Amino acid sequence: MLENDSEIAKNIPELEKVMRNIKRYCNTGEEDNAVLLFPDIGLNSAEKDKLAANTVWDALMLTLSSIAEYSYQIARDPARLNSKNYEFVLRRVETIAGVCRSLTENLVPLTKNKKLEMKHAELGDMISAYYAENITLGSSKYRMIRILVRPKKYVMPIEIKNDRQPINVAETAQARMKIDLIPEDNPDNSVSIRTDREDWEHGYEITFDVDIFRGPNNLMDNLSFSDGQRDGHHFSSSLTAEEFEVTFTQILTTFNKKFESMVE
């Protein structure tokens, strides 16, 4: 057996296990396989906001699964260009998918970040912020899990724009929803998922931004994936709020209700 063949044979079983975990996180094993924040809401439910939130959340899980599938195909062959970076992405997607599934199942004990909320409120930016510190989910340990939800788009007042004082708050006028994962082993290798809404040029589509950092480098800006990747770390959901007859603000407010219900 060639040396490269030996390396492949040694690596594949471990990567197969990672891929099995991701598939388990990203589908329920039920007939429709959907991962739903509100599992009691049926397809014909009159609660359109929850129906929309369920569909967007499941689209996020499908996006993670698609990224993982493509990464797995390259990572399992060390001879492929960037195989190690794709392996890194695959392993990080395992942690993202695991946390998202744990959020679905109310397994993350969240705390309100009232201090951050107040700082934003002083600028007229109404957010909900949550965190969980020093938490173990499955076999993964996290220094911090952070969630920020901004139901309404923030437009910075002109008087604040003209103020020369620095604004020491996180994510001002940025993501409408963001989940950050900071691993215990190396805080520089953080992961972020943002859920935003595109402008009219992209049909107001709901989009997912997936950032996977290896030190200072966001690997998602430098790697190509087969499905849904629009540009760098931007991934299409192929969904709009309008098709559910709700607003994007309603969807985010519904997400927020789910996270708020998990506050201890």
N, C-alpha and C positions, 0 to 999 in steps of 0.2 A: 504493500500500500504506500502511495506517495505521502510525503510529509503533509502536503496540503489536504489530501484525503483524510488523513488521521485527524487533523484539526477540525475538519467538517464533522466527522463522525463523533468526535468528542463534544462538539458544541450543539449539534442539532437536538438531542434529547432535552437539554435545558431550555432551549428556545421554544421547543414544542410545548413544554410545560407553561412557559410564559404566555404563549399564544392561546392555550386552552383556558388559562385564567381570564384572559381578556375576553374571549368568546363567552365565558360564563358570566362575566360582569355585564357584558353588553347585550345580552338577551336573557329572557326569563326562563326559557325552556318550555313555556306555554305555547299554545297553538299559534298565537300571533307574534310571539317572541318580543313584543314591545316592552321597553323599560319605562314605566310610567311613574311620575311623581304622585299622581292621584289615581291609584289602580281601580277605584270604585266608579270612575267616570267612564261610561260606555261611549261608543262611537256616535250614538244618537242623542247624547246628553244635551239638555238645554243649557247647561253651564258652559257656554262657549269659551270663556276665558280659561277654564281648567282643561277643556279639550285641546285648546291651542297650546297651552303650556305643556301638556303631555306630549303632543306631537313634536314640538320644538325640542324638548328634552330627549326624546327618543332619537330624533335626528342627530343630536349631539353624540349620543352613544354610537349610532351607526357611523358617524364621521370618525370617531376614535377607532372603531373596529376596522374601518377601511384603511386608515393610516397604518394600523398595526399589521394588517394583512400584507400590505405592500412592503413595509419595513422587514417583515419576517422573511419574505422571499429573497431579499437581498442580503440580509444579515446572516442567513444560514450558509452563505457561500463566501468565505473569507477572500476569495480571489476577485470578488466584485468591487468596483470602485465605491469608496465610502461605506463599505460593509460595517465597519466598527461604529460609524456614526448612526447608521440605520439600526444597529443593535441597541445603541444607547437610546434612540427614540423609542424602539419597541419596549424596552424595559421601563421607560418613563410613562409610556402610554398605559402600561399595566397599572402603575400607581394612580394615574388620572382616572382611569376607568374604575378602579377599586374605590376611590374616594367618591366618585359620582354615584356609584351603586350604593355605597354606604349612606350617602345623603338621601337617596331614594327610599331607603329602608329605615330612615330615622336613627341611624347608628352613630352619628357624629354629634357629640355634646357641644353645642354652640353657646357662645357668650356674646352678648351685645357689646359692640365697641362704641359706647356712648360718647367718649371723648372725641373720637374721630367724627362722629355724626354731628356733634356740636360745632366743631371747627368748620365743617362744610356748611352748616346751617347759617353761620355768621356771614357767609358769602352768598347766601340765598340758594345754595346747592343742597337739595334735600336728598339724602341718601340713607340707606340702611346698611350697617356694617356689622359683620360677625367674625368671630375667630374661635379657634380651638388650639390650645397650646400643648406641646409635649404629648402627643397622642399616637397610639399604635392602632393601626387598622390592618388586620390580617398579619402579614409578616413585615409590613412597612411601618417605619417610624418617622414621624414628622415633628419638626421643631414648631411649625405653625401651619395651620390651614386658615386662609382668610377668604371671606366672601363680601363683595360689595355689590349692592343693587341700587341703580339710579333709575327709577321708573320714568321720570320726566327728564327730557334733554335739558342740560344746563347751558344757559347763555350768560357768560360773564358780564356783569354790568360795566358800563363804560368807565365809571369812576374807579372801579377796581383795576381795570385794564390800565388806566392812567396812573395808578398808584405805583410808585417805584419800590415799595416795600415788597420783599419776597413773600410768596404765598406758600406757607409750609403745611400744605395738606396733600393727601395722596389722590391721584387720579382726577384732578379737577378738569371738568369738561372732557372726560375721556370715556371709558367703557360704560355701557349701560348696565352690564352685569359682568362681574369678574370673579373668578375663583383662582386663588394662588395657593400653590403647594410648595412649602419650603422643607426639604428633607433634613433629617437629623444628621446624616453623615456628611453632607456638604451643602451648606446654604447657598453657595454660588450656583449650584445646579438646580435652580428653581424651575417651576412649571406654572404656566398661567393659561387659563381659558377665558376668552372674552366673548360675550354674545352681544352683537350690535345690529344696527339696521342700516343698510346701505342707502345712498341717496337715489334720486330719480334716475341717474344714469344706469344704475343696476336694478332698476325696478323695485326699489325699496325692499329688497330681499333681506331676510334675516341671515346673518353670517356669523361664523365662528372663527375667532382668531386663536390659534394654538401656538403658544410659545414654549419651546423646550430649550433651556439654556445649558450649555456645557461650558462652565466658566463664563466669560464675557460674550460668547458666541451663541446666537439664537439659531440652532441647527435647522429650524423650519424655514428660515430664509435662504438656506443654502442647499437644501435637498428638494428633489422632485418626487411627487406622488401621483399616482395614476388617476384617482377619482376625486372630483370636487375641489381640487386646489385651484384657486383663482389667481393668486399672486403671492408667492412667498408663504407666509403663515396664515393667509386668509383662505377659508374653506366655505364653500357654498352650502346652504341648507336646502336650497330649492323651495323655500317656504316664504310666504309673506303673511303678515298679520291679517291683511284684508281678506284673504281667502277664508278665514275663520269668522269674518264679520266682527272682529274686535280690533283694538288698537295695540300697538307694540307696548304702550304704557300699561295696558290691562294685562298683557302677558307677563311683564316684569313684576307687576304688583302681585300677580298670582304666584310667581316664583317666590317672591318675598314672603308671602303668607306661609308657604311651606317651610322656609328657613326659620321664620319667626316661631313656628310651632315646635322647633327643635331646641329652642333656648332653654337652658336649665336654670 
